[in-house]
Every structure is written in structure tokens, then in C-alpha cells.
Amino acid sequence: SQVWHSLLPNERARWDKEAEEDKKRYEIEKADYTGPWKILARPSKVDVNAPKRPMSSFLYYAQKYRQIVKRKNPELCNTEVS
């Protein structure tokens, strides 16, 4: 996350664009979805057809670079890589 916060705005724009596209996908799926939206007091079965929440630009960035950091530093545990 330290690298993410040190990115320049033009470098971050790529990840922001991916997050924005995913948010548009989510809004379209959400508009088409007719299933239950309220959270019930008792947990019920998860609706597999419910639209998935969009990922943030940081998550897109981390998803790509986590593999690279882990490959270069195999001794690090997941919490240190994150």
C-alpha cells in the first residue's frame, strides 16, 4: 500500500479507469437484478446471481503487483506483501 500511495496521478489513472469500468458494470448488473436486496435477520442462502461489488482501483493495482512482489520475495508472508 505504500507504493500505491506514492504513485503519481498519471500512473494511478490506469487503475482508476479499471475501477470506473468495473463500477459501470456493477451498476448495469444492479439495475437488471431482481433478487432480494435486504439483509435478513437470519442468514439465508447467498444468491449466486446477485451482482458482485466493483473493485477499487487499489485492489486492481494490488492484484497485479502482489504476484510480482511475492515472486521477488518468497520469504514474505501475505500480510507483509499486502
Helices and strands as residue ranges (DSSP letters): H 2-6, H 9-32, H 57-72, H 78-81
